[in-house]
Amino acid sequence: MFNAILLSLPAYHDLTPEYISYEDIVQWTGKAINEMNQYLLGVLTQSQGGSSPAQHPIFNCAIECTRALLEFNISA
């Protein structure tokens, strides 16, 4: 589901969405990492949509961890 959401994103301002699935990216450039940082949390949050109530705590933990990693990466 994550890749489907990522690949369906429209362009927004100066951000160009990826037209290749997340798993198919072989090498990350600095620009690609910065752009993915701007999409990652929203895409992860949307991918939670079809989950069962039992999976919500796991997704919430993943979202919190992703948010912390993104904040660290942006501040570094």
MITORRO-138020 format. One record per residue (C-alpha): residue number from 0; x, y, z. Coordinates in nm, 2 decimals. Layout:
# MITORRO-138020
NUM_X_Y_Z
...
//
This chain:
# MITORRO-138020
0_0.00_0.00_0.00
1_0.29_0.24_0.08
2_0.42_0.22_-0.28
3_0.08_0.27_-0.43
4_0.03_0.59_-0.23
5_0.38_0.71_-0.30
6_0.34_0.66_-0.68
7_0.00_0.83_-0.68
8_0.13_1.16_-0.53
9_0.09_1.47_-0.76
10_0.37_1.73_-0.80
11_0.35_2.00_-0.53
12_0.54_2.33_-0.57
13_0.90_2.24_-0.64
14_0.87_1.88_-0.52
15_0.86_1.62_-0.79
16_0.72_1.29_-0.67
17_0.90_0.96_-0.73
18_0.79_0.77_-1.03
19_0.96_0.46_-0.91
20_0.86_0.25_-0.61
21_1.04_0.29_-0.28
22_1.19_-0.06_-0.30
23_1.32_-0.02_-0.65
24_1.55_0.28_-0.56
25_1.90_0.14_-0.58
26_2.10_0.45_-0.48
27_1.98_0.75_-0.29
28_2.11_1.10_-0.38
29_2.10_1.39_-0.13
30_1.82_1.55_-0.33
31_1.62_1.23_-0.34
32_1.66_1.19_0.04
33_1.55_1.54_0.11
34_1.24_1.51_-0.12
35_1.15_1.17_0.04
36_1.18_1.33_0.38
37_0.90_1.57_0.28
38_0.67_1.29_0.16
39_0.75_1.01_0.40
40_0.55_1.09_0.71
41_0.23_1.17_0.51
42_0.26_0.86_0.30
43_0.32_0.64_0.60
44_0.02_0.80_0.78
45_-0.21_0.73_0.48
46_-0.09_0.37_0.45
47_-0.24_0.31_0.79
48_-0.60_0.36_0.65
49_-0.68_-0.01_0.58
50_-0.53_-0.15_0.90
51_-0.73_-0.33_1.17
52_-0.77_-0.17_1.51
53_-0.52_-0.42_1.65
54_-0.25_-0.28_1.42
55_-0.31_0.08_1.51
56_-0.06_0.08_1.81
57_0.21_-0.06_1.58
58_0.14_0.20_1.31
59_0.14_0.48_1.57
60_0.48_0.37_1.70
61_0.61_0.36_1.34
62_0.48_0.71_1.28
63_0.64_0.84_1.60
64_0.97_0.68_1.52
65_0.96_0.81_1.16
66_0.88_1.16_1.28
67_1.18_1.15_1.53
68_1.41_1.03_1.25
69_1.30_1.30_1.01
70_1.34_1.57_1.28
71_1.69_1.44_1.35
72_1.78_1.43_0.98
73_1.64_1.78_0.92
74_1.82_1.93_1.22
75_2.16_1.77_1.13
//
